[in-house]
Amino acid sequence: MKISIVTLGCKVNKYESDAIMHSLSEKGYEVFDGLREADLYIINTCAVTGEAEKKSRQAIARCRHLNKNAKILVCGCASQKNSLQFEEKGVDFIGGTARKNFIAQYVDLIACGESFEKQNLSALPLEYEKEDFATQSRVRAYIKIQDGCNNFCSYCIIPYLRGRSRSRELDDILNEVKALPNEVREIVLTGINVTDYKISGKSGLILLLSELDKFGKRIRLSSLEETIVDEEFVKALASLKNFCPFFHLSLQSGSAKVLKDMNRKYSPQDFEKSVNLIRKYFPTAGITTDVIVGFPTETDDLFEESMHFIEKIGFSGLHIFQYSKRDGTVASKLKDLSSQLKKQRAKRLEELDKRLRKAFIAQNKGGKVLVEEKEGDFYVGYSENYIKCYIDSDQDITNQVIEVEFEKPYLEGEKVKIKQN
């Protein structure tokens, strides 16, 4: 049986899809990552925005276009939020964010030709589950350390779908890293709220990082909340041998008023203080962020305030989202702004993003690059502070960490091109 796994949304979903893929491969099934012609499709959905939910539904039609007789199994946040939208599409199985590991058992029933009724398991309780290791053969591996969130930002539906924050056992994480193939040179810690990772009820992120540092693999954090950044935390990161100085700090808005309305737990001044502290210990750190434009209480003046703050911070990149009303959240009760206004503001931020990315690269003179693959004539990889580099080399340098220098002219668009003899 050929199985295609289609993943939408965040790195946590990707990790969980990899775990499903690994479990099915261990059972002897032929499994593909991404949309291909297959006998059975597993769609891991996303609900962070209305557009993501729409794409989750559209994926069903795309699967049926490839094979109208295929079985279709749906799981993830969009089906947890509203399973009816998928029942109406006539899929064979609906799971939510819980018990994704049950899917492999359900596939066995289908493969054996056993009779079954269409099932909807989206109402299963949300607990931290022991998933099959998402053993990956890539140069970079994502390791899920936590699930759920307790923050309840006024715009966000995820805590209602993923449940309260719960952390994975330290030994489970370490055992997964031990099981990674030798060619994996970098691990990225991911979760819904990595900042809230706990060991025995206490903040455990630094202890986890210290243990992972012993494996000699590069370490990255997928995303952090500003609230964890203090002198002790950043100093501890600086003491690690293999930590990559790249920080994705979620801002969402540079306006104090909008941050308060979003139920974010910091002010722009707090955020700026944290960024300055990071740069004290990591002067060339890459610092990216998320920005939501068009929140219901974001006036023209408050948007300008946010733009000014973002430019002042000098991020190395922006992830820009137009506000999407999510029923059930506090903000959904507020009057939405026009889609045209959101698009206009997003376009201005996109232009600022291009300037910020170019300025950040220009400040860098080089670094250590982990070469991941070859694209056309160039070997491609990322520096420690997450600058994507295109390296022209006469030798195969895949899966090597090499020291490079940026020589002008080296920038074509956002491509840093390097000659390596």
N, C-alpha and C positions, 0 to 999 in steps of 0.2 A: 504493500500500500504506500502510495506517495502522499506526503503531507506537507502542506505549505503553511507557514506561520507568518501572519501579517501583524506587525506591531505599530501602533500609533502612540504618540505622546512621549513621555519622559524616559530617562535612563532607567528608572525603577521598572517600568514596564518592559524595557528591553532586557533587563536582567532576568525578569520573571519568564519572559518568552524563551530566553536562552536555557533556563532551568527546565522548562517544558520540553524544549528541543532535545536537551541532553537525556531526559528521562525516556523520551520516545526512541531516540537513537539507541539507547542501551537495550531497549526491547526488540531492536532489529528493524525498525521502520526506516524508510527512506524519507528524511526530513529536510526541507528547504527553508532558508531564512528569506522571507520576502515573497511577493506575489508571483507564482508560477503555476503552470497547469498541474493539477494534482487531483487525487481522489477525495481528499478531505482537507478542509481549511479551518484553521484556528485563527480567529481575529481577536487580538488583545486591544481593547478599545480605550479611548481617552475622553474625558469630559471637562477638561480644564477651561475650555471655551466652547461657545456654541458652534464655532467652525469645526473644532476637533470632534465634537459629537456628530456633526453632519458627515464628516469624512469617515467616521466609524460606520455609519449606516451605508454610505456609498460603497464601502469596501465589500459589502455583501454582494451588490450588483456586479462589481468587478470580478469577484470569484465565480459567480454564476455565468458570467460571460465566457470564462475560460472552460468551465465544465458545469453544465446545467444540472447534471445528476450528482454532483459532489455533495457530501455531507458538510455542513457548516456549523462550527462550534464557536460561540462568542463568550468572551470573558472581559474583565477589566472594569474601569471606572464608569464608562457610559452605560454599561448594562447594569451596574450596581445602582446608578442614579435612576434609570428608567428602563426596566426590562421589557415593558410593553412595546417600545419602539422596535425591538428586535423580534418579539413574538409575532408582530404584524408582518415581519419579513419572512416568517416561516422557517426560521433556523431550527436545527435539531437539538441544540443544547445551549442553555444560557447560564453562565456562571457570573459572579461578580468579582470583587477583589479578593474574596476568601476562597480557599480550597482550589486554587488553580492546579494544584498537584493531582486533583481528582480527574482531571482531563485525560491523563494517560490511561487511567483505568477505564474510562468511558470509551476511549479509542479501541481498547482491547475488545470490548463488547461488539463494537461495529465490525472490527476485523474478523471476529469469529462468526459473524452473521447472526448473532443472537438477536431476538426480537426485543425491542425496547420502546418505551414511550418517550416523547420529547420531554426534556426536563428543564426546569428553571430553578437553579440553585443560588440565585442572586441574593436571597435573604439569609444566607448562612451567617453565623456570628463572626465578627472580625476579631481574630486572634493572631499573634505572631506564629506563623507556621514554619516548620522545618521543611524547606524546599530542597529538592535535589540540587546538588551543586551545579551551577551553570558553568561547568568546565569549558573553558574557551581556549582556542589555539591561536588567537590573535596575539599580536605584540602587546596590546593593551587589554586588560581585563577589568570589568566592572564587578565590584563586590558590594552586595546589598547588606547594610549593617543595621537598618532600622526601617520601620514602617509607621504610618499614621502621623497625626499632628494635633497638638493641643492649642495652637495659636488662635484659631478661629478668626482670621482676618475677615473683615466684613464682606469682601468680594469673593471669597474662595469657598468652593463646594467640597474640596478634597477631604477636609476632616470629617465630613458627614459620610463620605464614601469609603475612606480608608480607615476610619476609626481613630481612637486615641493613640498617642505615641507609645510604641513598644519596641524594645531593643533586642537584637539577636545576641545569643550567648557568645562571649569572647572566644571560647574554645572552638565553637562552630566556625567562626570567621577564620581563625588561625588555621584550622584543618582544611578549609577550602583553599586558602592561599598555598598551603603545603602541596595540595593536589594539582595546582596549576602546572601546565606544561612548562618545560625549561625555557621555551622561546618567549614566554610572557615576561617582558622586561618592566612593565609598568602596571600598577593597580590603581583604580579610581574608586574611592569609597562613595557609595550612593545610598540614598534613602529619601523619604518624603521630607524629613527634617533631620539631617545629619547632625546638626548642632545639638540636638536633644538626645544623642546616644548616651545610654547609661549602663553602668555595671553595678549590680547590687543596689540600684536605686540612686546612685550618685553619678555625677558627670564623669563619663569614661572615655571621652574622645582622645585625650592626650595619652592615656594609658594604652589604648588600642593602637594609636600611631607609633608609640614607642616599641610595642611588641612587633608591629609590622615592619618597622625600620630594620629589624634584625635579619630580614629575608634578603636584603640587598637589592630590592627592586624599587624603582622610582615610585613615589606615592603622591597621588593627587586627591584633593577633596572636590567633589562635584559641585557643592553649593553650601554656603554658610549663612546664618543669620548674624547680623551685626552684634547682637547681644552677647555673643560668646567672646568677642574680641577684647581682651585686656592685656596688660603688660605680661602677666604670667603666662597666658596662653600663647602669645606671639613669640615670647622668648623661648618657650618650650619647643615650638615649631622650628625655630632657628637652630636649636641644638641637634636636630635630627640630620642624619647624614644623607638621607635619600628623599627628603621632602622637596617637592617642586613648588617654587614660589609663584603659584597661581591661585587667585582667590576670586570666587564668584559670590559676591555679597549682594543679596537681594535688597534693592532700594525701594522700588515701586513708584516713589514720587519724591521730588526735592522740595515739596511744599509741606511745611509743618502742619498746616490746616488739613490738607488732604491725607497726610500720614495718620493724623488723629482720627479722621473719619474712616480710614481703612482699618482702624484698630491695630496699627503697627506699634511696636513697643519702644520706639526711639524717635528722636528728633533729627533734623538735618545736621545739627551741631554734634550730636552723638555720633552720627555716621561719619562725619568728617574727621572727628577725633580718632575713630577706629582706623580709617584709611591712613591717616598720618602715622599712627602707631605701626601699622604694617610696613609702611615705607621706611620707617626708622630702622627696622631690622632687615627688610628686603627692598633695597632701593630700586631694583629693576623689576619688581613684582608685576605680573599681569593682574589687573583688577577689573573684572567685568561685572555687569549688573543687569537686573530685570527692571523694566520701566513700564508701567501701565498708563496709557494715555486715555483721556476721556472719561475718567471716573466721574460719577454724577455730580459731585460737588467741586469739580475742577473748573474754575472760571478761567477766562482768558488771562487775567493777571496772575492767578496761581500757576497756570501752565508756564507763563514766562518766568516765574520764580523758580519753577522746577528746571526749566531749560538752563537758566543761569547757574544753578547749583551743579547740575550734571557737568557742564562745561568747566566749572571751577574745580571740581574733583579731578577731571582729566582721566576718565576711565579708559581702559584699553579696548573696550567694546561694549555695546549695548544689545540686550535682547528686548525687543520692543513688542508690546502687546496692546491691542486696542481693547478697552474694557468690554467685557462680555457679561451681560446679565445672567446670573445663575439663580434660578428659582430656589427658594429655601434659605438663601443667605440674607443677612441684614441689609446689605446694599441693594438687593433686588426690590426693596420697597421704595427706593428713591427714583425720581424721574430721570430717565436715561437721556443722555445727550444724543444729538443727531449723528448718524453714521458718517455723514459728510464732514462734520467737524472733527470727528475722531481720525478720519483719514488724513485730513489736512495737518493735524498735529503730529500724527505718526510720520508723515512725510518729512516734516521739519526735523524730527528726531533722527530719522534715517540719514539725513544730510549731515547732521552733527556727528552721528556715529561714524561715518566715513572719515570725517576730519580727525576724530579722536583716534581711530585705528591707525591712520597714517602717521599721526604725530607720535604715537606710542612706538611704532616700529622704528621711526627715525631716531628715537632716543636710545635705541639699542645698538650695540656694536657686534653682537654675536652671542654665542652660548653653546650649550651642549644639546644636540638634537638627537632624539630617538627616531631612527629611520624605520618607517612602518611598511612601505610598499613602493612600487614603481608605478607612476602615472605617465604614460607616454614616454618621453625621453628623460624624465626627471625622477629621482628618488624623493619621496615625500615623507616628512616627519615633523614633529613639534619640538620646539625648544622647551626648556624647563618652565619658562613663563608663558608658554602656549602661543608662540608665534609659529605659524605654519611656514615651513621652509621647503623650497624646491631645489634639490641639489643635483647638479650636473656632474656625474662621476663616471670615470672609465671602468670602475670596478663595481661589483655587486656589494652594496653596503647595507642591504636589508637587515633589520634587526640588530644594528649596531648603534651605539651611542658615540657620536663623533663631535669634536669641537669645531665650530665654524666661526668665521668672521663675515660680517656683512660688509660688502664693498659696493660703493656707489658706482654706476647706477645699478641698483639691485631690485628696485620696486617696480613691478608692473601691475597696476591695480592694487590688489592686496597680496600679491605674490612676492615673497622674498626669494630671489633666485641667487644661488651660490655656485661657484665653480669649485669643485673638489677634485684635485689631481690624484 
